[in-house]
Amino acid sequence: MEMEDLRSIKAALQFALDSGWSEKNPASNVKMRKTKTDGYHTWTVEEVTRYQERHPVGTQARLALDIMLYTGFRRGDAITFGKQHIKDGVIQFQAGKNSAELDIPVLSPFDRSIEATKTGDMVFLINTRGKPWCNISFGYWFADRCDEAGVPGRAWP
């Protein structure tokens, strides 16, 4: 059983308990196993190139990669990043996770990617309805773009 599945089951059973539909939550004492991993996969140059070939400049998929590639943003920051954060060729941004104040130069290839892509008014990355992404939905959407390009990995929070 996946950790997310167990969390969902625990939450549903706790809701039943809190609502008076159950007298106890049988999953409350179930411990989640910690799995040992090697961490997140770091793309190779070849994998970045494969993604870029599949998703050319001017597409939202390419802009998503370029934002994370040229800024180092986590996906939560990538989906809130917009024109208002760029002043005189420098990105001025406060990271969401650790509140770090970032000043990042906008390199020419990144600037070309932004200029070539249809974006939102306050954020660069928009969904098919022209609206800003929520973090989870963007993660799934980007995972699908990675799969289309035949590259492993995802955009992590």
N, C-alpha and C positions, 0 to 999 in steps of 0.2 A: 504494500500500500504506500502510495506517495504521501509526503508530508502535507501537501495541500489538501489531499483527500481526507486525511485524519483531522486536520484543522476544521474542515467543513462539517464533518460528522460531529465533532465535539461541539461546534457552534450550534448546529441544528438541535442536538440533544439538550444543550444548555437552554436554548430558546423554549423547548418543550417543558423543561423543568421550571423555568421562570414564568411560563404561561399557565402553569398548573396542570398541564396535560400529562405529566410524568412525575413520579415520586423521587426519581434519582437519575443521574446522568452516568450510565455505565461506562462511558468513555473518558470520564474526568480523570481517572488515574492511569490511563494508557500513556506510556512514555513514547515520545518520538525517537526513533533511532537517528543518531548522527551518522551521516555518511561521509567518508573521507574522500575528498576530491583533490585534483591537482590545481583547482582554481579555474578561472575563466580562460577560455581559449584566446590567444592573441593571434590575430591574422598575420599571415605572411605577406610579403610584397605581392606574391603571385595571387593570393586570395583577394587582396584589395584590387588588383588589376582585373581579375575575373569579374568582380562585382561592378567595377567601373565600366567594363565592356558591355555587361548586360543592362546597366542602367546609365544611359548617357547624360551629360550635362543638360539641364533643362527639365529634368524629371524630378518629382518630389523624392523618389527613392535615392537619386544621386545626391540631392541637396541634404537629405538626412545623413547619409554617409559623410559628406563633406563637412557638415556642421560638427559631427563627432570627431572626425579625423583632424580638422584644422583647429579645433578648440579644446579637445579633450573632454568635452561635456559628457556627463551622464545623460541618459535619455530624458530624465525628469527636467534637466536644464535645457536640453535641445528643443523640447516642445514648447518652452516659454520664451525662447530667444527670438528677438525680432529687430526691426530697423531701429527702434528707439535705443537699442544697446550699442549702436555703432556711431561713434563721433570722431570725425577727422581720421578715418581709417583705422581706428582702434576700438576693439570690443571692450566695453566697460560693463561688467556683469557681476552680480553676486550669486555665487553658487548656492543652490538650495540645500544641499545636504550638510555642508559644513560652514555656510555663510562666508566663505572666503571671497574677498574682493579681487576680481580678476581683470587684468588689462592685457589684452591679446591683440597683436597686430593682425589686420585682415590681409592675408597674402593674396596675390593676384589670381591664382586659380580658384580660390574660395570666393573672391569678389565676382569673378565671371560666373560661377555656379549660382550665386545669389541672383545676379542680374538676369540670368537666362531662365529663371524658374518663376512660375506663377506662385505667389505667396499670399498669405493673409495680410491684414492691415497691421495687426499687433504682433503676430508670430509668423515666422517663415514657413513652418511646417503645418500643413492643413490636411484634413481628411477629404474624402471625395465629395462631401457636402460643403466644402469650403470653410469648415469650422476647425478650431484648434483641437488637437488630440488630447485625450486623457492618457496618462502614463501607461496603463495596462494595455489599452487598445493599440497605442503606438508600438508597444513592444511586440505584440502579435503581428501587426502589419509589417514591421521591419523584419521579423523572423521570416515571414513569407517572402519578402524581397531577397533575403539571404538564400532561402531555399531555391528561388528562381535562378539565382546566380551560381548555385552549386557550391556555396561556401558555408563552413560551419560557424557556429557562434551566433550570438544575439547582441542586442543593445541592452546593457544592464542598467538597472536603476541607479 
